[in-house]
């Protein structure tokens, strides 16, 4: 069984990312053949509730002292790949998402990631930053991504409210390409995550 996490990168009250993540989950599940061993799970950082990074030693050492870090490490270790759903805040990813990545190191290694972004310019600049961050923790990022426009893929009558997610139909083909790349890469990287004979 290949397990893919759909990570909701925004924790802001009134965010739009939870609607997008549900759409990704519905579409991904509907497009997965019944005989395929792929499972999609939404991982919401607002529910995880990580504090600002408070580990006393660097994540690369792997000596996690806090219970919330160990729970987060166990959760991330259980997945084979990720779909990051992220808005763009000031040309970058949300602080909560960067914080969640920085908590861990080895648990991210040799896995694949795809992206669904949203914002005034489709959130593409946030994804460019995210690709660089993930490369440092050995996550392979697929090329295809879904870039959603704030005023073309959401129905918003009041900017203070989240509005309703109404994605254009052409995003489905981009999502399908991304999902195909992600599952292929997650499968290909699986052998790198298998323990060597010396490790037992």
mmCIF file of the C-alpha atoms, coordinates in Angstrom:
data_MODEL
# 
_entry.id   MODEL 
# 
loop_
_atom_site.group_PDB 
_atom_site.id 
_atom_site.type_symbol 
_atom_site.label_atom_id 
_atom_site.label_alt_id 
_atom_site.label_comp_id 
_atom_site.label_asym_id 
_atom_site.label_entity_id 
_atom_site.label_seq_id 
_atom_site.pdbx_PDB_ins_code 
_atom_site.Cartn_x 
_atom_site.Cartn_y 
_atom_site.Cartn_z 
_atom_site.occupancy 
_atom_site.B_iso_or_equiv 
_atom_site.pdbx_formal_charge 
_atom_site.auth_seq_id 
_atom_site.auth_comp_id 
_atom_site.auth_asym_id 
_atom_site.auth_atom_id 
_atom_site.pdbx_PDB_model_num 
ATOM 1   C CA . UNK A 1 1   ? 0.000   0.000  0.000   1.00 0.00 ? 1   UNK A CA 1 
ATOM 2   C CA . UNK A 1 2   ? 1.345   3.408  -1.038  1.00 0.00 ? 2   UNK A CA 1 
ATOM 3   C CA . UNK A 1 3   ? 0.221   6.132  1.337   1.00 0.00 ? 3   UNK A CA 1 
ATOM 4   C CA . UNK A 1 4   ? 0.036   9.740  0.127   1.00 0.00 ? 4   UNK A CA 1 
ATOM 5   C CA . UNK A 1 5   ? -0.545  12.648 2.527   1.00 0.00 ? 5   UNK A CA 1 
ATOM 6   C CA . UNK A 1 6   ? -2.453  15.706 1.328   1.00 0.00 ? 6   UNK A CA 1 
ATOM 7   C CA . UNK A 1 7   ? -0.902  18.358 3.561   1.00 0.00 ? 7   UNK A CA 1 
ATOM 8   C CA . UNK A 1 8   ? -2.997  21.466 4.253   1.00 0.00 ? 8   UNK A CA 1 
ATOM 9   C CA . UNK A 1 9   ? -0.287  24.117 4.541   1.00 0.00 ? 9   UNK A CA 1 
ATOM 10  C CA . UNK A 1 10  ? -2.304  27.027 5.949   1.00 0.00 ? 10  UNK A CA 1 
ATOM 11  C CA . UNK A 1 11  ? -3.457  27.248 9.561   1.00 0.00 ? 11  UNK A CA 1 
ATOM 12  C CA . UNK A 1 12  ? -5.071  30.685 9.232   1.00 0.00 ? 12  UNK A CA 1 
ATOM 13  C CA . UNK A 1 13  ? -8.672  31.021 10.473  1.00 0.00 ? 13  UNK A CA 1 
ATOM 14  C CA . UNK A 1 14  ? -10.839 31.630 7.421   1.00 0.00 ? 14  UNK A CA 1 
ATOM 15  C CA . UNK A 1 15  ? -8.328  29.904 5.131   1.00 0.00 ? 15  UNK A CA 1 
ATOM 16  C CA . UNK A 1 16  ? -9.291  28.396 1.787   1.00 0.00 ? 16  UNK A CA 1 
ATOM 17  C CA . UNK A 1 17  ? -6.872  25.477 1.801   1.00 0.00 ? 17  UNK A CA 1 
ATOM 18  C CA . UNK A 1 18  ? -9.204  23.032 3.527   1.00 0.00 ? 18  UNK A CA 1 
ATOM 19  C CA . UNK A 1 19  ? -11.679 23.310 0.626   1.00 0.00 ? 19  UNK A CA 1 
ATOM 20  C CA . UNK A 1 20  ? -8.880  22.732 -1.871  1.00 0.00 ? 20  UNK A CA 1 
ATOM 21  C CA . UNK A 1 21  ? -7.552  19.731 0.061   1.00 0.00 ? 21  UNK A CA 1 
ATOM 22  C CA . UNK A 1 22  ? -10.988 18.091 0.109   1.00 0.00 ? 22  UNK A CA 1 
ATOM 23  C CA . UNK A 1 23  ? -11.245 18.582 -3.673  1.00 0.00 ? 23  UNK A CA 1 
ATOM 24  C CA . UNK A 1 24  ? -7.807  17.035 -4.167  1.00 0.00 ? 24  UNK A CA 1 
ATOM 25  C CA . UNK A 1 25  ? -8.767  14.088 -1.974  1.00 0.00 ? 25  UNK A CA 1 
ATOM 26  C CA . UNK A 1 26  ? -12.056 13.526 -3.806  1.00 0.00 ? 26  UNK A CA 1 
ATOM 27  C CA . UNK A 1 27  ? -10.476 13.763 -7.245  1.00 0.00 ? 27  UNK A CA 1 
ATOM 28  C CA . UNK A 1 28  ? -7.462  11.624 -6.343  1.00 0.00 ? 28  UNK A CA 1 
ATOM 29  C CA . UNK A 1 29  ? -9.628  8.921  -4.793  1.00 0.00 ? 29  UNK A CA 1 
ATOM 30  C CA . UNK A 1 30  ? -12.008 8.920  -7.769  1.00 0.00 ? 30  UNK A CA 1 
ATOM 31  C CA . UNK A 1 31  ? -9.087  8.567  -10.203 1.00 0.00 ? 31  UNK A CA 1 
ATOM 32  C CA . UNK A 1 32  ? -7.384  5.732  -8.364  1.00 0.00 ? 32  UNK A CA 1 
ATOM 33  C CA . UNK A 1 33  ? -8.183  2.334  -9.911  1.00 0.00 ? 33  UNK A CA 1 
ATOM 34  C CA . UNK A 1 34  ? -9.774  -0.108 -7.489  1.00 0.00 ? 34  UNK A CA 1 
ATOM 35  C CA . UNK A 1 35  ? -6.887  -2.534 -7.915  1.00 0.00 ? 35  UNK A CA 1 
ATOM 36  C CA . UNK A 1 36  ? -4.267  0.160  -7.181  1.00 0.00 ? 36  UNK A CA 1 
ATOM 37  C CA . UNK A 1 37  ? -2.650  0.125  -3.752  1.00 0.00 ? 37  UNK A CA 1 
ATOM 38  C CA . UNK A 1 38  ? -2.725  3.876  -3.181  1.00 0.00 ? 38  UNK A CA 1 
ATOM 39  C CA . UNK A 1 39  ? -4.382  5.601  -0.241  1.00 0.00 ? 39  UNK A CA 1 
ATOM 40  C CA . UNK A 1 40  ? -4.810  9.371  0.182   1.00 0.00 ? 40  UNK A CA 1 
ATOM 41  C CA . UNK A 1 41  ? -5.109  10.981 3.621   1.00 0.00 ? 41  UNK A CA 1 
ATOM 42  C CA . UNK A 1 42  ? -5.603  14.644 4.504   1.00 0.00 ? 42  UNK A CA 1 
ATOM 43  C CA . UNK A 1 43  ? -3.068  15.927 7.045   1.00 0.00 ? 43  UNK A CA 1 
ATOM 44  C CA . UNK A 1 44  ? -4.180  19.306 8.382   1.00 0.00 ? 44  UNK A CA 1 
ATOM 45  C CA . UNK A 1 45  ? -1.465  21.345 10.079  1.00 0.00 ? 45  UNK A CA 1 
ATOM 46  C CA . UNK A 1 46  ? -4.145  23.296 11.951  1.00 0.00 ? 46  UNK A CA 1 
ATOM 47  C CA . UNK A 1 47  ? -5.186  20.051 13.625  1.00 0.00 ? 47  UNK A CA 1 
ATOM 48  C CA . UNK A 1 48  ? -1.613  18.896 14.233  1.00 0.00 ? 48  UNK A CA 1 
ATOM 49  C CA . UNK A 1 49  ? -0.945  22.119 16.172  1.00 0.00 ? 49  UNK A CA 1 
ATOM 50  C CA . UNK A 1 50  ? 2.851   22.179 16.180  1.00 0.00 ? 50  UNK A CA 1 
ATOM 51  C CA . UNK A 1 51  ? 4.350   25.065 18.201  1.00 0.00 ? 51  UNK A CA 1 
ATOM 52  C CA . UNK A 1 52  ? 7.136   27.185 16.741  1.00 0.00 ? 52  UNK A CA 1 
ATOM 53  C CA . UNK A 1 53  ? 10.140  24.866 16.439  1.00 0.00 ? 53  UNK A CA 1 
ATOM 54  C CA . UNK A 1 54  ? 11.237  24.090 19.996  1.00 0.00 ? 54  UNK A CA 1 
ATOM 55  C CA . UNK A 1 55  ? 13.595  21.105 19.661  1.00 0.00 ? 55  UNK A CA 1 
ATOM 56  C CA . UNK A 1 56  ? 16.923  21.696 21.450  1.00 0.00 ? 56  UNK A CA 1 
ATOM 57  C CA . UNK A 1 57  ? 19.044  19.857 18.834  1.00 0.00 ? 57  UNK A CA 1 
ATOM 58  C CA . UNK A 1 58  ? 18.971  20.013 15.019  1.00 0.00 ? 58  UNK A CA 1 
ATOM 59  C CA . UNK A 1 59  ? 16.489  17.726 13.278  1.00 0.00 ? 59  UNK A CA 1 
ATOM 60  C CA . UNK A 1 60  ? 19.278  16.056 11.273  1.00 0.00 ? 60  UNK A CA 1 
ATOM 61  C CA . UNK A 1 61  ? 20.540  14.439 14.493  1.00 0.00 ? 61  UNK A CA 1 
ATOM 62  C CA . UNK A 1 62  ? 17.176  12.706 14.953  1.00 0.00 ? 62  UNK A CA 1 
ATOM 63  C CA . UNK A 1 63  ? 17.111  13.054 18.740  1.00 0.00 ? 63  UNK A CA 1 
ATOM 64  C CA . UNK A 1 64  ? 13.567  14.358 19.124  1.00 0.00 ? 64  UNK A CA 1 
ATOM 65  C CA . UNK A 1 65  ? 12.875  15.360 22.720  1.00 0.00 ? 65  UNK A CA 1 
ATOM 66  C CA . UNK A 1 66  ? 9.260   16.557 22.606  1.00 0.00 ? 66  UNK A CA 1 
ATOM 67  C CA . UNK A 1 67  ? 6.180   14.351 22.416  1.00 0.00 ? 67  UNK A CA 1 
ATOM 68  C CA . UNK A 1 68  ? 4.588   16.522 19.717  1.00 0.00 ? 68  UNK A CA 1 
ATOM 69  C CA . UNK A 1 69  ? 7.714   16.131 17.578  1.00 0.00 ? 69  UNK A CA 1 
ATOM 70  C CA . UNK A 1 70  ? 7.740   12.360 17.958  1.00 0.00 ? 70  UNK A CA 1 
ATOM 71  C CA . UNK A 1 71  ? 4.069   12.169 17.010  1.00 0.00 ? 71  UNK A CA 1 
ATOM 72  C CA . UNK A 1 72  ? 4.728   14.321 13.942  1.00 0.00 ? 72  UNK A CA 1 
ATOM 73  C CA . UNK A 1 73  ? 7.760   12.204 13.021  1.00 0.00 ? 73  UNK A CA 1 
ATOM 74  C CA . UNK A 1 74  ? 5.767   8.974  13.278  1.00 0.00 ? 74  UNK A CA 1 
ATOM 75  C CA . UNK A 1 75  ? 2.993   10.416 11.115  1.00 0.00 ? 75  UNK A CA 1 
ATOM 76  C CA . UNK A 1 76  ? 5.302   11.679 8.356   1.00 0.00 ? 76  UNK A CA 1 
ATOM 77  C CA . UNK A 1 77  ? 7.345   8.464  8.425   1.00 0.00 ? 77  UNK A CA 1 
ATOM 78  C CA . UNK A 1 78  ? 4.170   6.497  7.656   1.00 0.00 ? 78  UNK A CA 1 
ATOM 79  C CA . UNK A 1 79  ? 3.720   8.157  4.233   1.00 0.00 ? 79  UNK A CA 1 
ATOM 80  C CA . UNK A 1 80  ? 5.373   7.397  0.899   1.00 0.00 ? 80  UNK A CA 1 
ATOM 81  C CA . UNK A 1 81  ? 4.618   10.733 -0.751  1.00 0.00 ? 81  UNK A CA 1 
ATOM 82  C CA . UNK A 1 82  ? 2.962   14.096 -0.279  1.00 0.00 ? 82  UNK A CA 1 
ATOM 83  C CA . UNK A 1 83  ? 0.686   16.586 -1.993  1.00 0.00 ? 83  UNK A CA 1 
ATOM 84  C CA . UNK A 1 84  ? 1.262   20.013 -0.479  1.00 0.00 ? 84  UNK A CA 1 
ATOM 85  C CA . UNK A 1 85  ? -1.744  22.341 -0.665  1.00 0.00 ? 85  UNK A CA 1 
ATOM 86  C CA . UNK A 1 86  ? -0.350  25.811 -0.098  1.00 0.00 ? 86  UNK A CA 1 
ATOM 87  C CA . UNK A 1 87  ? -1.349  29.442 -0.488  1.00 0.00 ? 87  UNK A CA 1 
ATOM 88  C CA . UNK A 1 88  ? 1.176   32.119 -1.338  1.00 0.00 ? 88  UNK A CA 1 
ATOM 89  C CA . UNK A 1 89  ? 1.862   34.644 1.405   1.00 0.00 ? 89  UNK A CA 1 
ATOM 90  C CA . UNK A 1 90  ? 4.138   37.516 0.308   1.00 0.00 ? 90  UNK A CA 1 
ATOM 91  C CA . UNK A 1 91  ? 5.834   35.422 -2.398  1.00 0.00 ? 91  UNK A CA 1 
ATOM 92  C CA . UNK A 1 92  ? 6.390   32.532 0.026   1.00 0.00 ? 92  UNK A CA 1 
ATOM 93  C CA . UNK A 1 93  ? 4.844   29.571 1.802   1.00 0.00 ? 93  UNK A CA 1 
ATOM 94  C CA . UNK A 1 94  ? 3.033   29.980 5.129   1.00 0.00 ? 94  UNK A CA 1 
ATOM 95  C CA . UNK A 1 95  ? 5.271   30.022 8.185   1.00 0.00 ? 95  UNK A CA 1 
ATOM 96  C CA . UNK A 1 96  ? 3.367   27.068 9.649   1.00 0.00 ? 96  UNK A CA 1 
ATOM 97  C CA . UNK A 1 97  ? 4.275   24.896 6.662   1.00 0.00 ? 97  UNK A CA 1 
ATOM 98  C CA . UNK A 1 98  ? 7.982   25.804 6.775   1.00 0.00 ? 98  UNK A CA 1 
ATOM 99  C CA . UNK A 1 99  ? 7.951   25.174 10.520  1.00 0.00 ? 99  UNK A CA 1 
ATOM 100 C CA . UNK A 1 100 ? 6.388   21.726 10.047  1.00 0.00 ? 100 UNK A CA 1 
ATOM 101 C CA . UNK A 1 101 ? 9.033   20.751 7.494   1.00 0.00 ? 101 UNK A CA 1 
ATOM 102 C CA . UNK A 1 102 ? 11.896  22.031 9.645   1.00 0.00 ? 102 UNK A CA 1 
ATOM 103 C CA . UNK A 1 103 ? 10.844  19.903 12.617  1.00 0.00 ? 103 UNK A CA 1 
ATOM 104 C CA . UNK A 1 104 ? 12.013  16.698 10.886  1.00 0.00 ? 104 UNK A CA 1 
ATOM 105 C CA . UNK A 1 105 ? 14.769  15.426 8.641   1.00 0.00 ? 105 UNK A CA 1 
ATOM 106 C CA . UNK A 1 106 ? 15.141  11.686 7.955   1.00 0.00 ? 106 UNK A CA 1 
ATOM 107 C CA . UNK A 1 107 ? 11.374  11.134 7.928   1.00 0.00 ? 107 UNK A CA 1 
ATOM 108 C CA . UNK A 1 108 ? 11.122  13.156 4.692   1.00 0.00 ? 108 UNK A CA 1 
ATOM 109 C CA . UNK A 1 109 ? 13.942  11.338 2.879   1.00 0.00 ? 109 UNK A CA 1 
ATOM 110 C CA . UNK A 1 110 ? 13.510  9.545  -0.461  1.00 0.00 ? 110 UNK A CA 1 
ATOM 111 C CA . UNK A 1 111 ? 9.856   10.385 -0.908  1.00 0.00 ? 111 UNK A CA 1 
ATOM 112 C CA . UNK A 1 112 ? 8.052   12.310 -3.642  1.00 0.00 ? 112 UNK A CA 1 
ATOM 113 C CA . UNK A 1 113 ? 5.929   15.460 -3.542  1.00 0.00 ? 113 UNK A CA 1 
ATOM 114 C CA . UNK A 1 114 ? 3.417   17.194 -5.773  1.00 0.00 ? 114 UNK A CA 1 
ATOM 115 C CA . UNK A 1 115 ? 1.836   20.613 -5.356  1.00 0.00 ? 115 UNK A CA 1 
ATOM 116 C CA . UNK A 1 116 ? -1.540  22.335 -5.482  1.00 0.00 ? 116 UNK A CA 1 
ATOM 117 C CA . UNK A 1 117 ? -1.164  26.061 -4.888  1.00 0.00 ? 117 UNK A CA 1 
ATOM 118 C CA . UNK A 1 118 ? -3.471  29.054 -4.855  1.00 0.00 ? 118 UNK A CA 1 
ATOM 119 C CA . UNK A 1 119 ? -3.193  32.816 -4.730  1.00 0.00 ? 119 UNK A CA 1 
ATOM 120 C CA . UNK A 1 120 ? -3.386  35.987 -6.791  1.00 0.00 ? 120 UNK A CA 1 
ATOM 121 C CA . UNK A 1 121 ? -0.843  34.501 -9.201  1.00 0.00 ? 121 UNK A CA 1 
ATOM 122 C CA . UNK A 1 122 ? -1.723  30.874 -8.672  1.00 0.00 ? 122 UNK A CA 1 
ATOM 123 C CA . UNK A 1 123 ? 0.665   30.473 -5.738  1.00 0.00 ? 123 UNK A CA 1 
ATOM 124 C CA . UNK A 1 124 ? 3.507   29.532 -8.080  1.00 0.00 ? 124 UNK A CA 1 
ATOM 125 C CA . UNK A 1 125 ? 6.140   31.546 -6.210  1.00 0.00 ? 125 UNK A CA 1 
ATOM 126 C CA . UNK A 1 126 ? 5.299   29.734 -2.983  1.00 0.00 ? 126 UNK A CA 1 
ATOM 127 C CA . UNK A 1 127 ? 5.825   26.411 -4.741  1.00 0.00 ? 127 UNK A CA 1 
ATOM 128 C CA . UNK A 1 128 ? 9.203   27.527 -6.091  1.00 0.00 ? 128 UNK A CA 1 
ATOM 129 C CA . UNK A 1 129 ? 10.302  28.228 -2.508  1.00 0.00 ? 129 UNK A CA 1 
ATOM 130 C CA . UNK A 1 130 ? 8.802   24.960 -1.314  1.00 0.00 ? 130 UNK A CA 1 
ATOM 131 C CA . UNK A 1 131 ? 10.701  22.987 -3.960  1.00 0.00 ? 131 UNK A CA 1 
ATOM 132 C CA . UNK A 1 132 ? 14.016  24.373 -2.668  1.00 0.00 ? 132 UNK A CA 1 
ATOM 133 C CA . UNK A 1 133 ? 13.141  23.596 0.947   1.00 0.00 ? 133 UNK A CA 1 
ATOM 134 C CA . UNK A 1 134 ? 12.069  20.042 0.163   1.00 0.00 ? 134 UNK A CA 1 
ATOM 135 C CA . UNK A 1 135 ? 15.178  19.362 -1.912  1.00 0.00 ? 135 UNK A CA 1 
ATOM 136 C CA . UNK A 1 136 ? 17.257  19.933 1.217   1.00 0.00 ? 136 UNK A CA 1 
ATOM 137 C CA . UNK A 1 137 ? 15.377  17.159 3.054   1.00 0.00 ? 137 UNK A CA 1 
ATOM 138 C CA . UNK A 1 138 ? 15.709  14.773 0.091   1.00 0.00 ? 138 UNK A CA 1 
ATOM 139 C CA . UNK A 1 139 ? 12.145  14.973 -1.224  1.00 0.00 ? 139 UNK A CA 1 
ATOM 140 C CA . UNK A 1 140 ? 11.842  14.515 -4.998  1.00 0.00 ? 140 UNK A CA 1 
ATOM 141 C CA . UNK A 1 141 ? 9.425   17.102 -6.418  1.00 0.00 ? 141 UNK A CA 1 
ATOM 142 C CA . UNK A 1 142 ? 7.443   16.237 -9.547  1.00 0.00 ? 142 UNK A CA 1 
ATOM 143 C CA . UNK A 1 143 ? 7.230   18.759 -12.369 1.00 0.00 ? 143 UNK A CA 1 
ATOM 144 C CA . UNK A 1 144 ? 3.468   19.045 -12.859 1.00 0.00 ? 144 UNK A CA 1 
ATOM 145 C CA . UNK A 1 145 ? 1.492   21.188 -10.448 1.00 0.00 ? 145 UNK A CA 1 
ATOM 146 C CA . UNK A 1 146 ? -1.961  22.718 -10.085 1.00 0.00 ? 146 UNK A CA 1 
ATOM 147 C CA . UNK A 1 147 ? -1.968  26.525 -9.804  1.00 0.00 ? 147 UNK A CA 1 
ATOM 148 C CA . UNK A 1 148 ? -5.324  27.987 -8.748  1.00 0.00 ? 148 UNK A CA 1 
ATOM 149 C CA . UNK A 1 149 ? -6.246  31.640 -9.171  1.00 0.00 ? 149 UNK A CA 1 
ATOM 150 C CA . UNK A 1 150 ? -7.862  33.409 -6.250  1.00 0.00 ? 150 UNK A CA 1 
ATOM 151 C CA . UNK A 1 151 ? -10.353 35.264 -8.459  1.00 0.00 ? 151 UNK A CA 1 
ATOM 152 C CA . UNK A 1 152 ? -10.819 32.617 -11.152 1.00 0.00 ? 152 UNK A CA 1 
ATOM 153 C CA . UNK A 1 153 ? -11.148 29.423 -9.099  1.00 0.00 ? 153 UNK A CA 1 
ATOM 154 C CA . UNK A 1 154 ? -12.974 30.742 -6.037  1.00 0.00 ? 154 UNK A CA 1 
ATOM 155 C CA . UNK A 1 155 ? -16.304 32.530 -5.747  1.00 0.00 ? 155 UNK A CA 1 
ATOM 156 C CA . UNK A 1 156 ? -15.586 35.345 -3.297  1.00 0.00 ? 156 UNK A CA 1 
ATOM 157 C CA . UNK A 1 157 ? -17.974 38.156 -2.458  1.00 0.00 ? 157 UNK A CA 1 
ATOM 158 C CA . UNK A 1 158 ? -16.144 39.328 0.674   1.00 0.00 ? 158 UNK A CA 1 
ATOM 159 C CA . UNK A 1 159 ? -12.337 39.068 0.895   1.00 0.00 ? 159 UNK A CA 1 
ATOM 160 C CA . UNK A 1 160 ? -12.628 38.668 4.652   1.00 0.00 ? 160 UNK A CA 1 
ATOM 161 C CA . UNK A 1 161 ? -14.464 35.382 4.079   1.00 0.00 ? 161 UNK A CA 1 
ATOM 162 C CA . UNK A 1 162 ? -13.105 32.162 2.520   1.00 0.00 ? 162 UNK A CA 1 
ATOM 163 C CA . UNK A 1 163 ? -15.729 32.066 -0.217  1.00 0.00 ? 163 UNK A CA 1 
ATOM 164 C CA . UNK A 1 164 ? -16.433 28.888 -2.180  1.00 0.00 ? 164 UNK A CA 1 
ATOM 165 C CA . UNK A 1 165 ? -13.917 26.855 -4.132  1.00 0.00 ? 165 UNK A CA 1 
ATOM 166 C CA . UNK A 1 166 ? -15.136 26.596 -7.743  1.00 0.00 ? 166 UNK A CA 1 
ATOM 167 C CA . UNK A 1 167 ? -12.179 25.253 -9.761  1.00 0.00 ? 167 UNK A CA 1 
ATOM 168 C CA . UNK A 1 168 ? -12.115 25.566 -13.528 1.00 0.00 ? 168 UNK A CA 1 
ATOM 169 C CA . UNK A 1 169 ? -12.399 22.255 -15.334 1.00 0.00 ? 169 UNK A CA 1 
ATOM 170 C CA . UNK A 1 170 ? -8.985  22.531 -16.996 1.00 0.00 ? 170 UNK A CA 1 
ATOM 171 C CA . UNK A 1 171 ? -7.297  22.014 -13.624 1.00 0.00 ? 171 UNK A CA 1 
ATOM 172 C CA . UNK A 1 172 ? -8.411  18.391 -13.634 1.00 0.00 ? 172 UNK A CA 1 
ATOM 173 C CA . UNK A 1 173 ? -5.974  17.432 -16.386 1.00 0.00 ? 173 UNK A CA 1 
ATOM 174 C CA . UNK A 1 174 ? -3.089  19.108 -14.525 1.00 0.00 ? 174 UNK A CA 1 
ATOM 175 C CA . UNK A 1 175 ? -4.106  17.343 -11.318 1.00 0.00 ? 175 UNK A CA 1 
ATOM 176 C CA . UNK A 1 176 ? -4.259  14.002 -13.115 1.00 0.00 ? 176 UNK A CA 1 
ATOM 177 C CA . UNK A 1 177 ? -0.760  14.491 -14.567 1.00 0.00 ? 177 UNK A CA 1 
ATOM 178 C CA . UNK A 1 178 ? 0.605   15.434 -11.174 1.00 0.00 ? 178 UNK A CA 1 
ATOM 179 C CA . UNK A 1 179 ? -1.005  12.421 -9.498  1.00 0.00 ? 179 UNK A CA 1 
ATOM 180 C CA . UNK A 1 180 ? 0.419   10.097 -12.124 1.00 0.00 ? 180 UNK A CA 1 
ATOM 181 C CA . UNK A 1 181 ? 3.929   11.491 -11.688 1.00 0.00 ? 181 UNK A CA 1 
ATOM 182 C CA . UNK A 1 182 ? 3.623   11.405 -7.917  1.00 0.00 ? 182 UNK A CA 1 
ATOM 183 C CA . UNK A 1 183 ? 2.521   7.785  -7.674  1.00 0.00 ? 183 UNK A CA 1 
ATOM 184 C CA . UNK A 1 184 ? 5.174   6.684  -10.185 1.00 0.00 ? 184 UNK A CA 1 
ATOM 185 C CA . UNK A 1 185 ? 7.952   8.492  -8.337  1.00 0.00 ? 185 UNK A CA 1 
ATOM 186 C CA . UNK A 1 186 ? 6.749   7.333  -4.910  1.00 0.00 ? 186 UNK A CA 1 
ATOM 187 C CA . UNK A 1 187 ? 6.866   3.757  -6.153  1.00 0.00 ? 187 UNK A CA 1 
ATOM 188 C CA . UNK A 1 188 ? 10.276  4.167  -7.752  1.00 0.00 ? 188 UNK A CA 1 
ATOM 189 C CA . UNK A 1 189 ? 11.755  5.646  -4.569  1.00 0.00 ? 189 UNK A CA 1 
ATOM 190 C CA . UNK A 1 190 ? 10.378  2.872  -2.358  1.00 0.00 ? 190 UNK A CA 1 
ATOM 191 C CA . UNK A 1 191 ? 13.482  0.705  -2.747  1.00 0.00 ? 191 UNK A CA 1 
ATOM 192 C CA . UNK A 1 192 ? 15.644  3.536  -1.377  1.00 0.00 ? 192 UNK A CA 1 
ATOM 193 C CA . UNK A 1 193 ? 13.564  3.485  1.795   1.00 0.00 ? 193 UNK A CA 1 
ATOM 194 C CA . UNK A 1 194 ? 13.930  -0.265 2.310   1.00 0.00 ? 194 UNK A CA 1 
ATOM 195 C CA . UNK A 1 195 ? 16.435  -1.207 5.015   1.00 0.00 ? 195 UNK A CA 1 
ATOM 196 C CA . UNK A 1 196 ? 19.665  -2.694 3.730   1.00 0.00 ? 196 UNK A CA 1 
ATOM 197 C CA . UNK A 1 197 ? 20.588  -6.285 4.719   1.00 0.00 ? 197 UNK A CA 1 
ATOM 198 C CA . UNK A 1 198 ? 23.128  -4.844 7.169   1.00 0.00 ? 198 UNK A CA 1 
ATOM 199 C CA . UNK A 1 199 ? 20.335  -2.904 8.857   1.00 0.00 ? 199 UNK A CA 1 
ATOM 200 C CA . UNK A 1 200 ? 18.142  -5.971 9.103   1.00 0.00 ? 200 UNK A CA 1 
# 
